[in-house]
Amino acid sequence: MAKSPTVSPQALQNVALIAAWVLLATLAGVMAGGPVIKLAALDAAFAGLGLWAARRDWLARADEAAPPGRRLRDVAVIAVSAVFALLYVALTGSRDSPLSFALYMPLVLAAICFGTRAGLASGLGMALLYVVGLGRRDLHHLVAYADWEGAISFPLVAVFVSLVSKRNEERIRALHGRAQDLDALLDMSQMMDAAIDLETTLNLILLNVHKLCGCQVCAVYLKDSSGQSLDLRDACGPKGRSPLQASLPIVDARGPDWDVADEGGMGRFAAAFYVEDTRALERSGATRLLELDPRARSFACLPLVSIEGLLGMLYVGYDLPGSLRPAEVSRLEELAARAAFPLQRVLLQQDFQALAYTDAMTGL
């Protein structure tokens, strides 16, 4: 069974734009007393072109990995739309036509599909056609103020549309990236929830941290039985790297305006402590967190907080300063919040197993 072609939201948006232009041009042409039959024929041809382009997904903005033929098809669609726009204007009074706004349509398509430079080039080309191709033969009309005013509007409109389209595309890309991050975090949460012991849970946490931010070193510290220090339970990093500090008192796990001993709470995200450059922190005041990995130039510490309180700390280190962006720090905070529940579950399960073993030995 053949798979039906998919249409991207960007293609549907562009086709809706074409349909709006066709409708406005038809209404204006009929109100101006233009040749209705010829306008209807152009409408039918233009609508067919738009539907065909949407089905083929030709008007979607291609990414960097798009094949070269995709761009050639986009150019063909824009060129045909420019011809239709010129025919509309020519059939309804040339430069004095009430449908002159239809000339902006190919500029809008060029700006959406190819960006600011292509939109500006198309605007300059359409301005030249407007002044020379649709003007009268005598040259003194070429310097008329109204002519140049209309001609200048084409590149200005193209640049404006390209900027708006770029802004809209950046927002769409950001929302799409956010949705991908949430899907990835959901998959990671399901993986960690499926773990049956502490070792597997810690390995999955470290694996997901590497997948999420690509750090050089990461480690998980958990509270000891006394609740006074954090002990290193699992870590990963390059081969031959000096080991991380095995234990850290909780009172020393603090930085400027930050303390790892945060209280727990339902659905609460514990803030991360991110050091963009360790040298700056050394100058401002030494902290024991710098001793966890002396080779790290930037690092982040994230409390693992459950409903009952602090479970431990997640450490992420980098060899270069400024390796984490704010968005990546936020993703790490979400991962730490999602990892706390399965970690608490396996810790309780481990305690129950130890109690059951003790009871069997004592005969109780």
N, C-alpha and C positions, 0 to 999 in steps of 0.2 A: 504493500500500500504506500503510495507516494505521500511524502510529508508536505503538508501545505506550507507555503511560504509565510514567514512571520513578518509583521510590520512593526517597526520600532515606534515608540511614542514621538520621537523627533520627526519621523516621516508623517505621522498623522497630523502633527501640529503644522507642518509646512503645507500639507494638502488642505487643511482647514483654512489656512491663510489664502491659498489660491482660490478656494471656493468663495471666500469673502470678497476678494477682488473681482471675481467674475460676476457675482451678484450686484455689487455696487456699480460696476461698469454697465451692466445691462439696464439697471434702473435709470442711471443717468442718461444712457443713450436713448432709451424710450422717452423719457421726459424731454429730452432735447430734440425729439423729432427725427432721430437718425434712422437709417435703413434697418428696420426691425428684422427682416429676413436674414440679411447678412450678419447682423449681430447675433442672431440665434444660431446660425451655422458656426460662427466662431466660438460661441459658448459651448456648443456640443463638442466641437473638436478639442477645446481647451479642457473641458470637464473629463473627456476621455483620456487626455494626456495625464491629467492629475491622478485619476484612478489607476491608470496603468503604472505610473511612477510609484504610487503608494504600494501597489501590490508587489512590485519589484524591489521596493525599499530603496529606491534610488536617491530619494531626497533626504535620507538620514545623514547626519553629519558623520563622516568617516573618521575613524581614529588613525593613529600613526601606523598601525599594522594593516590598514586597508589596502587591497590590491590597487595597482595603478589604474586599471580599467574602471574602477569605481569613480574616480575623479573625471574621467572622460565622459562618462554617462551623465554626471552632474552638470558638466559644461554643456552637453547637448540639451538637457532639459532647460537650463537657463537661457540658452540661445534661442530655442523654440519659443519660450515664453516672451522673450524680447521681441521676436517677430510678430507674435500675436498682439502684443501691446502696441507696436507701431501700426499694425493694421487697424486696430480699434481707433486710434487717434486719426489715422489718415481717412477713414471712412466717415468720421463725424466732424470734419472741419479742420483738419490739420492742426496748426498751432493754436487756433481759436477753439478747438474742440473742448467740450465740457468733460471729456474723458481723459484729459492730459495726465491725471493722477495715475492712470494705468501704466504709464511709463516707469513708475517707481517699483512696480512689481518685480521685474527681473533683478533690480538692484537689491531688493530685500532678500530674494532667494540667494543671490551671490554672496551677500554679507553673512547670511545664516550658514551656508554650506562651506564657505572658504575663508571667512574672517575679514578683518579690517582692510588688509591690503587689497584683496580681490574686490571687496565692495567699493573701495575708493577708485580702483582702476575702472570698474564697471560704471561708476558714477561719472567719471571724467569722459568715458566713451559715450555714454548716453547724453551727456551735456553737449558734446560735439555734434552728435546726430540731431539733437534738438535745435541747435543754432543753425547748422548748415543744411541738414537733410530736410527738416520740416519748415525752413524759412523760405523767404522769397529769393529770387535770383539776384536782385540788386543788392549791392554790398552795403548800402547805407543803413539797411534794416538790421544788419548784424551787430551794430553798436547801440541798438535801442536798449534803454534801461530795463524794460520789461523782459526782453529776450534774455539778457545776461542774468537778471534776477531769477528767472526760471531755470536757467542752465546751472547756476551755482547751487541751486537747491538739491540737485541730484547727488553730487558727491557728499554734501552735508547730510542728507537723509541716509545715504549708504553707511557713512561712518557712525551715525547715531544708532542705526539698527544693528550694526555689527557689535557695537559696545554693549547694547542692551542684550543681544543674543549671547555674547560672551559671559556677561554677568549671570544670565539665566542658566547657561550651561555649567558654569562653575558651581552654582547652587545645586543643580541637578546632580553633578558629579559628587559633590559633598554629601548629599542625601544618599546617593547610591553607595558611596564608601561607608557611610554610617550604617546602612542596612547590611552591608557585607560584614562589617565588624560585629554587629549584633548576631548575625548568623554564625560567625566563627566562634563567638563567645558561647552561644547556645550549644554548639557542637562540643566545645571544650567542657562545658558544664556537664553534659551528658556523659562524656568520657570519664570525668572525675567521679561522677555519681555511680558509675558502674564498677569502680575499683572496689576490691574486696579486702585489701589489707593496706597498712600504712606505707609500705615500700612502694607499692604500685601507685598509690595516690601521690606520693612525693615525686615519683618519676614523671607522672602525667603533668603535674604542676610545672616542673622544670621544662618539660617538652613544650608545653603550651606557651610558656614565657619566651622560649627561644623562637617559637613560631610567630609570636605576636610582635616582638621587638628586635629580634636578632642580636641579642647582647653577647658579650664575650664570656662573662661569668655570671652565674646566678646560683643562689643558694636559699635554702629554707631553714630557718631557725625556729625551734619550738621551745616552749617553757619547760623547765625541768620540774621534777616532783615538788620541789620547795617553792616554786613560783617566784624565785628571786633572780634567775638568770635565764638567758637564751642559749640553748645548745644547738650546734650545727648538726642537722640530721641528714641532709643530702645536698649535694652541690654538683655542678658540672661546668666545665670550661676546657680550654686548650690543654693538650698533653704537656706535662712538664711544668705547668704553672705552680707557683708556690701555693700551698694550701691556705684556705681562709682560716681566720681565727676560730678555734673550736668552741669557745664559750664567750659570752658577753653579758655582764650584769645588766639587768633591766634598767637600773638607775643611770647607767652610762649610755644606754641606747637612746640618745636624745641629741637634737641639734638646735640651732637658733629658732625659737618659737615653735618647736616640734618635740613631741614626746611619743615614744612607741607605746607607752602604757595607756592607750585610749580605752575608755569604757565601751562595753558592747551595747548593742541596741538592735532592735528588729529592723532589717533593711537598711542599716547604716553603712555608708561608705567611709572608711578611714582614710584620711588624707595622706598622701605620699610625701616623703621628704626627698626632694630631688636636688642634688648638688651638680650644677652645670660645670664647674671647674674646681677640682679639689685644692688647687693652689690658692684660690681666693678664700676658701674656707680655712685653710691653714693660717693665712694672714689675719683673718678676722677672729680666730679663736679655735684651738684644737678641739677635736671631738673624737671619742673612741671609735666612732663609725668609720673614720679614715683608716683605722688599723685592720679592718676586715680584709681588705685587699689593697696592699700598698701600691700596686701597679695601676690601679684604676685611676683614670683622670676625671671621670664623671660617674655618678652612681645614683641609684634611687632605692629607698627603703620604704616598704609598705607593710603596715601592721596587718596581720591576719586576725580579724576580730569576729567572734561569733556572738550569739545572743547572750551568752553567759559572761563574756569578757575576752581578754586577750589570749590567743592561742600561740602566736609566734610572730615571726617577721619574715618577709620575703626581700631578699637582697638581689639587686640587678646592677652589674658593673660593666663599664666600657673603658676601652683603652684610649679613647679620644675625648676631648672635652666637647660639651654641647651635643652629645649623641642622641638625646631624647627630645622630641618635640612635645609641646603641651598635649596634643591629641594622643600621643603614645602614652604619656603619663596617665591620662584619663582612662585609656584602655587597660593599663596595668592595674589601676585602682578597681576597675570593674572586675577584672580577673581575680584579684585578691579577695574581693567581696564574694564572688561566686565559689572560690576555692575553700572558703572558710567552713561552709556547711559539710561538704564531704570529708574534710579533714577532721572536723569535730566528731563526725559519725564514726570514722575508723578509730579515732583515739578512744572513744567510749567503748567501741567494740573490743578493742585491745584490752581495756581495763576489765571489762566483763569476762573476757576469756581468762585473764589472770586470776580473777576471783573464783571462777568456776574451777580452775585447776587447783587453787589453794583449798577450796572446799573438798574436793575429791581426795586430796592428800590427808586432810585432817579427819575425814570421815563425817563431816557435818552435813 
